[in-house]
Structures are given as C-alpha cells and as structure tokens.
Amino acid sequence: MRGLKDKILIVAGGGSGIGAATARRLAEEGAILAIGDIVETAAQQVAASIVGAGGRATGHAFDIASEASVADLIKATVDLHGQLDGLHVNAADMRALREDTDASDISFDIFDRTITVNMRGHLICTKQAMPHLLKSHGALVYTTSEAAYVGEPTRVSYAMSKSGINALMRHVASRWGREGVRANAVAPGFTLTEEIDAQLPQDARETFFTQVRSARLVSPEDIAATVAFLLSDDAMSINGQVISVDGGRLMRA
Ligand SMILES: NC(=O)c1ccc[n+]([C@@H]2O[C@H](COP(=O)([O-])OP(=O)(O)OC[C@H]3O[C@@H](n4cnc5c(N)ncnc54)[C@H](O)[C@@H]3O)[C@@H](O)[C@H]2O)c1
C-alpha cells in the first residue's frame, strides 16, 4: 500500500484482537506504531512482537475513557517522533457487552460504561489528535460494528455507541475533509479474534458461518488490511465511509 512507510500511527486499543492485528499489519507496511491499551502489558507485548519481527513500535498504558490519558498517549507519540499521521480508534469495552441487554432491562452502569468507552472515548481521541492531523494531513479510522445497522434484540448500548461512532466519523469527514484530514470507519462482522476462537463452541461457529456469504469467517487480519488501506494514500479519495468487512453478511446500499 502506498504512503504508509515511515508514517507515525497510533492504534488506540491495540493490545489484543483486531487492534493488535492492525498494529502488526501497519508495521509490516513500514509505519512506526504507538500502541495504547488499558492493559499496558498487552500493548507492550504487541509492540515487542513487532520489534522482534523487525518493525518499529512502542506500547503505552492508555485509558480511552480519560481525556488526560488520551492526551498523554498523543503527546508521548509526538514528543518521540515529531508528528502524528494517523489514528486507528479501536477500543471498546467488550466485557460490558456481556451484560448489555435490552431497553427494558439495561443497567445504566453498563450503558454509561459502554457509551463512555466506545463513543465518548472516540470523540476524545478525535479532539486530542486533530491539531496534529491538521498539520500532517492525516487520517482517522474508527472501528464501528454491523451492530449499528443490523437491528438486534439485545446489546442496545453497544449498538447505540457504534451508531454514535458512525455519526462522529461523518462529522469529522465533513468538518475537516477540505483541510486534508480524512475519516472513515471499518464495520467488522463477527470476527474470530484469538479470544473468541478459543471460547467459541462448534455449534455457534456453524451458526455464524451460515450467516456469511464467503468461504470462511472473518479474521482480525481481514479487518487490519482494511484499516491499513483506509489509512494509506491508496484511499485518498475515500472519506466519510463505513466499510463493512463481514463476509457479505450484511449487504447495505
Ligand atoms: N470481534 C468481533 O466480532 C467484532 C465485531 C464487530 C466489531 N468489533 C469491534 O472491534 C473492536 C476490537 O474488538 P476485538 O474483538 O478485537 O476485542 P478486544 O477486546 O480483543 O479488543 C479491544 C481492545 O480494547 C482495549 N480496551 C478496552 N477498554 C479500554 C479502555 N478503556 N481504554 C483503552 N483500551 C481499552 C482492550 O483491552 C482490548 O485490547 C471493538 O471496537 C469492537 O467493538 C469486533
């Protein structure tokens, strides 16, 4: 992909799953990574594995729910490398998802946590990164979800948070596109991260497979490839879009 070599990029929520795969892919493309995660050891392990493979990366303690913590990650990156060229905003509280029920039953603790991390956190990252992205003519890619579109009887907070990310992304593309900052979102379908793969019963795997129209389930590397493309110069004319990577499960107009 064109234009990723030597770019200074942050993966916000890159300690596992899709974020870790994205950090690895971006490093393979020659980018210099700062990986932030609430699980500091996980961020550092991903960074160490990139460095071990000949890439360039640092791992950082980072809480997307805290504006001070987001500011620290961005400052540390810019202090170290002089600029910021792009951001993959990926963190979500996947633990809260387990108790995310329906609108008649939802605990407001779960709702507030989900909105704070998944949606407000993405706004904080945008706010803190924008001065730097305006200087570098950089790009943002958010991780949303098919949950924003599909209509589901449960996980009301998660779907609302992801719809909010889509709105944020379109706002950013509209507000700063002319000034050279692009914003897009990737919408994974059910994705077999290492953690999900280790826990998923065979019958659930088969059920998910009946819902896709491709020959296998989606992998974190599939999402990573799309994020890398959207951050690259090859995607220079893609702005304000949600790109589904879901094996054709949801065919949107
Ligand atoms: N796996 C799927 O099937 C799937 C489908 C659709 C969308 N997604 C989205 O993809 C993204 C990644 O999910 P994943 O499946 O790789 O899960 P994951 O749990 O492996 O990744 C989420 C990462 O965010 C980090 N995180 C959580 N709270 C944080 C906080 N407050 N501050 C900083 N980091 C924090 C976690 O520690 C973790 O490393 C999420 O936005 C999720 O909503 C996943």
The ligand as a Gaussian input file, in Angstrom:
#p B3LYP/6-31G(d) Opt

LIG

0 1
 N      -14.654000      -9.369000      17.279000
 C      -15.808000      -9.069000      16.704000
 O      -16.593000      -9.973000      16.318000
 C      -16.191000      -7.633000      16.444000
 C      -17.290000      -7.377000      15.609000
 C      -17.649000      -6.056000      15.366000
 C      -16.932000      -5.008000      15.906000
 N      -15.866000      -5.293000      16.723000
 C      -15.133000      -4.139000      17.260000
 O      -13.761000      -4.319000      17.050000
 C      -13.014000      -3.641000      18.069000
 C      -11.993000      -4.583000      18.656000
 O      -12.676000      -5.693000      19.226000
 P      -11.971000      -7.108000      19.459000
 O      -12.967000      -8.132000      19.089000
 O      -10.616000      -7.110000      18.847000
 O      -11.927000      -7.128000      21.068000
 P      -10.705000      -6.989000      22.089000
 O      -11.330000      -6.997000      23.442000
 O       -9.669000      -8.003000      21.763000
 O      -10.113000      -5.542000      21.749000
 C      -10.499000      -4.375000      22.417000
 C       -9.250000      -3.735000      22.990000
 O       -9.625000      -2.508000      23.602000
 C       -8.983000      -2.449000      24.865000
 N       -9.740000      -1.574000      25.769000
 C      -10.914000      -1.824000      26.413000
 N      -11.264000      -0.798000      27.167000
 C      -10.306000       0.156000      27.001000
 C      -10.100000       1.452000      27.531000
 N      -10.946000       1.997000      28.417000
 N       -9.007000       2.141000      27.117000
 C       -8.113000       1.605000      26.261000
 N       -8.245000       0.371000      25.745000
 C       -9.329000      -0.343000      26.110000
 C       -8.956000      -3.886000      25.351000
 O       -8.018000      -4.089000      26.405000
 C       -8.614000      -4.621000      24.067000
 O       -7.215000      -4.715000      23.852000
 C      -14.055000      -3.119000      19.056000
 O      -14.317000      -1.758000      18.771000
 C      -15.280000      -3.953000      18.766000
 O      -16.475000      -3.286000      19.099000
 C      -15.481000      -6.569000      16.995000

